[in-house]
Amino acid sequence: MKILAIALKDIRHALRSTIGLVFMFGLPLMVTGMFYLMFGQAARSGSFELARIRVVVANEDLEAPRLQTGSGALPEGIKADTLSELVVAVLQSKDLADLLEVSLAPDATAARQVVDSQQAQVAVIIPSGFSKQFADINSQATVEFYQDPTLTIGPGIVRAILNRFMDSISGVKIAVDQVLDQTDADQVALVGQVIDAYLATSRTQTSNAADEFLEIHAPSGEVEETNPVLAIVAPIMGGMMVFYAFYTGVSTAESILEEDEQRTLPRLFTTPTSRQAILTGKFLAVFLTVSVQVVTLLVASHLIFGIDWGAPQAVAMLAGGIILVASSTGIFVNSLLKDTRQGGIIFGGVLTITGMLGMIRIFGSASSAAARMGDSVGLLVPQGWAVRGLVESLNRQPPAQVLPELLALLAWSCVFFTLGIWRFRKRYG
């Protein structure tokens, strides 16, 4: 009973702090609400229509060698005599007409000026010698991508389309390289056949590019209406919840250092209550405070934004893992501090950096490189595992699918809790 009484006292103290309540509940919901309201009517109606992305293309590869392949190997409706013309033709294709509004510029300078004057969102510049560099096995052909720095969604989609197309034609170059390595000099004529066969095979995989980039498919046998706005807002809410849960864990455990500096903790140690019971009560307060925060945010975000967090079992498993790891982190971090003055470094530096690393997966989803970084660098910190598990749960994955993330969170918790308890008992033993 004494342990519970000490825990409840610390919880009441935490919930009476205005700044604490803002960090626990206000900021996560406010940040998510800002993203929710940014989409205006789309968020309220449950529909989302993306305006056509204005793209200007400058093809400076005017003396490019002709494509040595039959037109039947090219995607339907696309006509091009050179590789650079093929890039332009793909962007102007009917499959992307509902997504892209493509115009042409005479040169790179004019294309950049169109973007600078905000008449277009993206400029795609094909430099002189592009086709020749691509034809050279030992060279690398590049396309310049120039965008309005204030925009993210539109340029991100165009970049993804270009990356997909360039990866596709790069496969031709790899195939040719393999043929040249494995054939005799008198069989070079096979190269043309290889190119035709490769393009004919890849054509069926890229014929409906616009639909592949935007269409959302429900699992087989299910008809599911997906709100694209919530698909953006829900991961952000999950990231904010994880981010501030760690702040709550550290700040709540900091009460031990505060009472030590105010000399109330040493006086409490003189009472008949054992030191182990006192510390246990304070550790329990950390877990219960973070529990109140996480559960409240899960319920509030569902009621306010309509977020469906996924299967109840998966959500419960992840919520428990987040509570344990955030609380254990708070206990461990404070066991390393000498006084509360050092806490500013932790809040302003360590927690912010590790929190941002953990959320790379969310805010870097528009970039394939950032997404890959989120799946690797983000997992170096416990926040990354928590975010990854929440994203999988939001994608309606079964509980078994989030089990690796839960085990990782439990492992972090065990390490942090064990070290934190050991250091505190050594300090106040």
C-alpha positions as CSV (number, residue, x, y, z in Angstrom):
1,M,0.0,0.0,0.0
2,K,2.9,2.4,0.8
3,I,4.3,1.7,-2.7
4,L,1.0,2.5,-4.4
5,A,0.5,5.7,-2.2
6,I,4.0,7.0,-3.2
7,A,3.2,6.2,-6.9
8,L,-0.2,8.0,-6.8
9,K,1.4,11.0,-5.2
10,D,3.9,11.3,-8.0
11,I,1.2,10.8,-10.6
12,R,-0.9,13.6,-9.2
13,H,2.1,15.9,-9.1
14,A,2.8,15.1,-12.8
15,L,-0.8,15.6,-13.9
16,R,-1.0,19.0,-12.0
17,S,1.9,20.4,-14.1
18,T,0.6,22.6,-17.0
19,I,3.8,22.2,-18.9
20,G,3.7,18.5,-18.3
21,L,0.1,18.2,-19.6
22,V,1.0,20.1,-22.8
23,F,3.9,17.8,-23.5
24,M,2.0,14.7,-22.7
25,F,-1.3,15.4,-24.6
26,G,-1.3,18.9,-26.1
27,L,1.7,18.8,-28.4
28,P,1.1,15.3,-30.0
29,L,-2.6,16.1,-30.7
30,M,-1.8,19.7,-31.9
31,V,0.9,18.6,-34.3
32,T,-1.3,15.9,-35.7
33,G,-4.2,18.3,-36.0
34,M,-2.1,20.8,-38.0
35,F,-1.4,18.1,-40.6
36,Y,-5.0,17.0,-40.5
37,L,-6.3,20.5,-41.1
38,M,-3.7,21.2,-43.8
39,F,-5.8,19.0,-46.2
40,G,-8.9,21.1,-45.5
41,Q,-12.0,19.7,-47.1
42,A,-10.3,16.5,-48.1
43,A,-9.9,15.6,-44.4
44,R,-13.6,16.4,-43.6
45,S,-15.1,14.7,-46.6
46,G,-12.9,11.6,-46.5
47,S,-11.9,12.1,-50.1
48,F,-8.6,13.3,-51.6
49,E,-8.0,14.6,-55.1
50,L,-4.4,15.4,-56.1
51,A,-4.1,18.3,-58.5
52,R,-2.2,17.6,-61.7
53,I,1.5,18.2,-61.1
54,R,2.9,20.8,-63.5
55,V,6.2,19.5,-65.0
56,V,8.4,21.3,-67.5
57,V,10.9,19.3,-69.5
58,A,14.0,20.6,-71.3
59,N,15.6,18.1,-73.7
60,E,19.1,19.2,-74.6
61,D,20.1,15.9,-75.9
62,L,19.5,16.9,-79.5
63,E,22.2,14.9,-81.2
64,A,21.4,11.6,-79.6
65,P,21.9,8.3,-81.4
66,R,18.7,6.6,-82.6
67,L,17.2,3.7,-80.6
68,Q,18.1,0.4,-82.2
69,T,14.9,-1.4,-81.3
70,G,11.5,-1.9,-82.8
71,S,8.6,0.3,-81.9
72,G,6.7,-2.8,-80.8
73,A,9.0,-3.1,-77.8
74,L,8.0,0.3,-76.5
75,P,4.9,0.9,-74.3
76,E,1.7,1.3,-76.2
77,G,1.1,4.8,-77.6
78,I,4.7,5.9,-77.1
79,K,6.8,6.9,-80.0
80,A,10.5,7.9,-79.7
81,D,13.5,7.8,-81.9
82,T,16.1,8.4,-79.2
83,L,16.5,7.6,-75.5
84,S,16.0,11.2,-74.4
85,E,12.8,11.4,-76.5
86,L,11.6,8.2,-74.8
87,V,12.0,9.9,-71.4
88,V,9.9,12.9,-72.6
89,A,7.3,10.5,-74.2
90,V,6.9,8.5,-71.0
91,L,6.2,11.7,-69.0
92,Q,3.7,12.8,-71.7
93,S,2.0,9.4,-72.0
94,K,-1.7,9.0,-71.6
95,D,-1.2,6.8,-68.6
96,L,0.2,9.7,-66.7
97,A,-2.0,12.4,-68.2
98,D,-4.3,12.6,-65.2
99,L,-1.3,13.0,-62.9
100,L,1.1,15.1,-64.8
101,E,0.7,18.3,-66.8
102,V,3.8,18.4,-69.0
103,S,5.1,21.3,-71.0
104,L,8.4,21.7,-72.9
105,A,11.1,24.3,-72.5
106,P,13.8,25.1,-75.1
107,D,16.7,24.8,-72.7
108,A,17.7,24.2,-69.0
109,T,17.8,27.9,-68.1
110,A,14.2,28.4,-69.4
111,A,13.0,25.3,-67.5
112,R,14.5,26.5,-64.2
113,Q,13.0,30.0,-64.7
114,V,9.5,28.4,-65.1
115,V,10.0,26.6,-61.8
116,D,11.4,29.8,-60.1
117,S,8.3,31.7,-61.2
118,Q,6.1,28.9,-59.8
119,Q,4.5,28.2,-63.2
120,A,5.7,24.6,-62.7
121,Q,6.5,22.5,-59.7
122,V,9.3,20.4,-61.2
123,A,11.7,20.8,-64.1
124,V,13.2,17.7,-65.7
125,I,16.4,18.6,-67.6
126,I,17.9,16.0,-70.0
127,P,21.5,17.1,-70.5
128,S,23.4,17.0,-73.8
129,G,25.1,13.6,-74.3
130,F,22.6,11.8,-72.1
131,S,22.0,9.0,-74.6
132,K,25.7,8.6,-75.5
133,Q,26.5,8.3,-71.8
134,F,23.8,5.7,-71.4
135,A,25.1,3.7,-74.4
136,D,28.6,3.6,-72.9
137,I,28.8,0.6,-70.6
138,N,31.4,2.4,-68.5
139,S,29.5,5.7,-68.1
140,Q,26.6,6.8,-66.0
141,A,23.7,8.8,-67.6
142,T,21.9,11.3,-65.3
143,V,18.9,13.5,-65.5
144,E,18.7,16.8,-63.6
145,F,15.7,17.2,-61.3
146,Y,14.9,20.8,-60.4
147,Q,12.0,21.5,-58.0
148,D,10.2,24.2,-56.1
149,P,11.8,23.9,-52.6
150,T,8.5,24.7,-50.8
151,L,6.8,21.6,-52.2
152,T,7.1,18.0,-51.3
153,I,4.2,15.8,-52.4
154,G,4.2,16.7,-56.1
155,P,8.0,16.6,-56.6
156,G,8.2,13.4,-54.6
157,I,5.7,11.7,-57.0
158,V,7.6,12.9,-60.1
159,R,10.9,11.8,-58.6
160,A,9.4,8.4,-57.9
161,I,8.2,8.0,-61.5
162,L,11.5,9.1,-62.9
163,N,13.4,6.7,-60.6
164,R,11.2,3.8,-61.6
165,F,11.6,4.6,-65.3
166,M,15.4,5.1,-65.1
167,D,15.8,1.8,-63.1
168,S,13.8,0.1,-65.8
169,I,16.0,1.3,-68.7
170,S,19.1,0.7,-66.6
171,G,18.1,-3.0,-66.7
172,V,18.6,-2.8,-70.5
173,K,22.2,-1.6,-69.9
174,I,22.9,-4.4,-67.4
175,A,21.4,-7.0,-69.8
176,V,23.6,-5.7,-72.7
177,D,26.7,-5.8,-70.5
178,Q,26.0,-9.4,-69.6
179,V,25.5,-10.4,-73.3
180,L,28.8,-8.7,-74.3
181,D,30.6,-10.5,-71.5
182,Q,29.3,-13.9,-72.4
183,T,29.2,-13.8,-76.3
184,D,31.9,-13.8,-78.9
185,A,32.7,-10.8,-81.1
186,D,30.8,-12.3,-84.1
187,Q,27.6,-12.6,-82.0
188,V,27.1,-8.9,-81.1
189,A,24.0,-8.9,-83.3
190,L,22.3,-10.7,-80.4
191,V,22.4,-7.4,-78.4
192,G,19.4,-6.0,-80.4
193,Q,17.4,-9.1,-79.8
194,V,18.2,-9.0,-76.0
195,I,17.0,-5.3,-75.9
196,D,13.8,-6.1,-77.7
197,A,13.1,-9.1,-75.4
198,Y,13.8,-7.1,-72.3
199,L,11.6,-4.1,-73.2
200,A,8.8,-6.4,-74.3
201,T,8.9,-8.1,-70.9
202,S,9.2,-4.9,-68.8
203,R,6.4,-3.2,-70.8
204,T,3.7,-5.3,-69.2
205,Q,5.0,-4.3,-65.8
206,T,4.9,-0.5,-66.4
207,S,1.9,0.0,-68.7
208,N,-0.3,1.5,-66.1
209,A,2.1,3.7,-64.2
210,A,-0.4,6.3,-62.9
211,D,-2.6,3.6,-61.4
212,E,0.3,1.8,-59.8
213,F,1.5,5.0,-58.0
214,L,-1.9,6.1,-56.7
215,E,-4.2,3.2,-56.5
216,I,-4.8,1.6,-53.1
217,H,-5.7,-2.1,-53.2
218,A,-7.7,-3.8,-50.4
219,P,-6.8,-7.4,-49.6
220,S,-8.3,-10.1,-51.8
221,G,-12.0,-10.7,-50.9
222,E,-12.3,-7.5,-49.0
223,V,-13.7,-4.1,-50.1
224,E,-12.1,-1.4,-48.1
225,E,-12.4,2.4,-48.4
226,T,-9.2,4.1,-47.5
227,N,-8.9,7.8,-46.6
228,P,-5.6,9.0,-48.0
229,V,-5.6,11.8,-45.5
230,L,-5.7,9.5,-42.6
231,A,-3.0,7.4,-44.2
232,I,-0.8,10.4,-43.8
233,V,-2.0,11.6,-40.4
234,A,-2.1,8.3,-38.6
235,P,1.7,7.5,-38.8
236,I,2.4,11.1,-37.8
237,M,0.2,10.7,-34.7
238,G,2.0,7.5,-33.9
239,G,5.4,9.1,-34.2
240,M,4.3,12.0,-32.0
241,M,3.0,9.6,-29.4
242,V,6.3,7.7,-29.3
243,F,8.3,10.9,-29.3
244,Y,6.6,12.5,-26.4
245,A,6.2,9.2,-24.4
246,F,9.9,9.2,-24.0
247,Y,9.8,12.8,-22.8
248,T,7.2,11.9,-20.2
249,G,9.2,8.9,-19.0
250,V,12.4,11.0,-18.5
251,S,10.6,14.0,-16.9
252,T,8.6,11.8,-14.5
253,A,11.6,9.9,-13.4
254,E,13.4,13.2,-12.9
255,S,11.2,13.7,-9.8
256,I,13.6,11.5,-7.9
257,L,16.5,13.9,-8.6
258,E,14.2,16.9,-7.8
259,E,13.3,15.5,-4.4
260,D,16.9,14.6,-3.7
261,E,17.9,18.3,-4.4
262,Q,15.1,19.6,-2.3
263,R,16.1,17.2,0.6
264,T,12.7,15.6,0.8
265,L,14.0,12.3,-0.5
266,P,16.6,12.0,2.3
267,R,14.0,12.8,4.9
268,L,11.7,10.2,3.4
269,F,14.4,7.7,3.8
270,T,14.4,8.3,7.5
271,T,10.8,7.1,7.9
272,P,9.9,3.5,8.7
273,T,9.2,2.9,5.0
274,S,12.2,1.0,3.4
275,R,14.3,2.7,0.7
276,Q,13.4,-0.2,-1.6
277,A,9.7,0.5,-1.2
278,I,10.2,4.2,-1.8
279,L,12.2,3.7,-5.0
280,T,9.8,1.1,-6.2
281,G,6.9,3.5,-5.7
282,K,8.6,6.2,-7.7
283,F,9.5,3.7,-10.5
284,L,5.9,2.6,-10.6
285,A,4.8,6.2,-10.9
286,V,6.8,6.5,-14.1
287,F,5.2,3.4,-15.7
288,L,1.7,4.5,-14.7
289,T,2.1,8.1,-15.9
290,V,3.4,6.9,-19.3
291,S,0.5,4.4,-19.4
292,V,-2.1,7.2,-18.9
293,Q,-0.4,9.2,-21.7
294,V,-0.3,6.4,-24.3
295,V,-3.8,5.1,-23.6
296,T,-5.3,8.6,-23.7
297,L,-3.5,9.5,-26.9
298,L,-4.7,6.2,-28.6
299,V,-8.3,6.8,-27.6
300,A,-8.3,10.5,-28.3
301,S,-6.7,10.2,-31.7
302,H,-9.3,7.6,-32.6
303,L,-12.2,9.8,-31.5
304,I,-10.8,13.1,-32.9
305,F,-9.2,12.0,-36.1
306,G,-10.9,8.7,-36.7
307,I,-7.6,6.8,-36.7
308,D,-7.9,3.0,-36.8
309,W,-4.8,1.7,-35.1
310,G,-5.3,-1.9,-36.3
311,A,-6.0,-5.2,-34.6
312,P,-6.7,-4.7,-30.9
313,Q,-4.2,-7.4,-29.9
314,A,-1.5,-5.8,-32.0
315,V,-2.3,-2.4,-30.6
316,A,-2.3,-3.6,-27.0
317,M,1.0,-5.4,-27.5
318,L,2.7,-2.3,-29.0
319,A,1.2,0.0,-26.4
320,G,2.6,-2.1,-23.6
321,G,6.0,-2.2,-25.3
322,I,6.0,1.6,-25.8
323,I,5.1,2.1,-22.1
324,L,7.8,-0.2,-20.9
325,V,10.6,1.1,-23.0
326,A,9.7,4.8,-22.5
327,S,9.5,4.3,-18.7
328,S,12.7,2.2,-18.5
329,T,14.5,4.8,-20.6
330,G,13.4,7.5,-18.2
331,I,14.7,5.5,-15.2
332,F,18.0,4.7,-16.9
333,V,18.7,8.2,-18.1
334,N,18.0,9.8,-14.7
335,S,20.3,7.2,-13.1
336,L,23.1,8.7,-15.1
337,L,22.4,12.3,-14.1
338,K,24.0,14.0,-11.1
339,D,21.3,16.7,-10.8
340,T,18.3,18.2,-12.7
341,R,20.5,20.8,-14.4
342,Q,21.9,18.1,-16.6
343,G,18.4,17.2,-17.7
344,G,18.3,20.1,-20.2
345,I,21.0,18.4,-22.2
346,I,19.0,15.2,-22.3
347,F,15.7,16.9,-23.3
348,G,17.2,19.3,-25.8
349,G,19.8,16.9,-27.3
350,V,19.6,13.2,-26.7
351,L,15.8,12.7,-26.7
352,T,15.3,15.0,-29.7
353,I,18.0,13.3,-31.8
354,T,17.0,9.8,-31.0
355,G,13.3,10.7,-31.5
356,M,14.0,12.2,-34.9
357,L,16.0,9.2,-35.9
358,G,13.1,7.0,-34.9
359,M,10.7,9.0,-37.1
360,I,12.8,8.9,-40.3
361,R,10.5,6.2,-41.5
362,I,7.5,8.5,-41.3
363,F,8.7,11.8,-42.5
364,G,11.1,10.3,-45.0
365,S,8.5,8.1,-46.7
366,A,8.4,10.4,-49.8
367,S,12.1,9.5,-50.5
368,S,13.2,6.0,-51.1
369,A,16.6,6.7,-49.7
370,A,15.1,8.1,-46.5
371,A,12.7,5.2,-46.2
372,R,15.6,2.8,-46.4
373,M,17.4,4.8,-43.8
374,G,14.3,4.6,-41.6
375,D,14.5,0.8,-41.8
376,S,18.1,0.7,-40.8
377,V,19.4,3.8,-38.9
378,G,16.0,4.3,-37.2
379,L,16.3,0.8,-35.6
380,L,19.4,1.9,-33.7
381,V,17.2,3.6,-31.2
382,P,14.1,2.2,-29.4
383,Q,11.8,4.8,-30.8
384,G,12.5,3.4,-34.3
385,W,11.2,0.0,-33.3
386,A,8.1,1.5,-31.7
387,V,7.4,3.5,-34.8
388,R,7.9,0.6,-37.1
389,G,5.5,-1.6,-35.1
390,L,2.8,1.1,-35.1
391,V,3.1,1.5,-38.9
392,E,2.7,-2.2,-39.4
393,S,-0.3,-2.2,-37.1
394,L,-1.8,0.7,-39.0
395,N,-1.4,-1.4,-42.2
396,R,-3.7,-4.0,-40.6
397,Q,-0.9,-6.5,-39.9
398,P,-1.8,-9.4,-37.6
399,P,-0.4,-9.5,-34.1
400,A,2.2,-12.1,-35.1
401,Q,3.7,-9.6,-37.6
402,V,4.5,-7.0,-34.9
403,L,6.0,-9.6,-32.6
404,P,9.6,-8.8,-33.6
405,E,9.1,-5.1,-32.8
406,L,7.6,-6.0,-29.4
407,L,10.5,-8.3,-28.6
408,A,12.9,-5.6,-29.5
409,L,11.1,-3.1,-27.3
410,L,11.1,-5.6,-24.4
411,A,14.8,-6.2,-24.9
412,W,15.6,-2.4,-24.7
413,S,13.3,-2.2,-21.7
414,C,15.1,-5.0,-19.8
415,V,18.5,-3.5,-20.5
416,F,17.5,0.1,-19.5
417,F,15.5,-1.0,-16.5
418,T,18.1,-3.3,-15.1
419,L,20.9,-0.7,-15.4
420,G,18.7,2.1,-14.1
421,I,17.6,0.1,-11.0
422,W,21.2,-1.0,-10.3
423,R,22.6,2.5,-10.5
424,F,19.8,4.0,-8.3
425,R,20.2,1.3,-5.6
426,K,23.9,1.8,-5.7
427,R,23.4,5.6,-5.3
428,Y,20.8,5.5,-2.5
429,G,21.9,2.2,-0.9
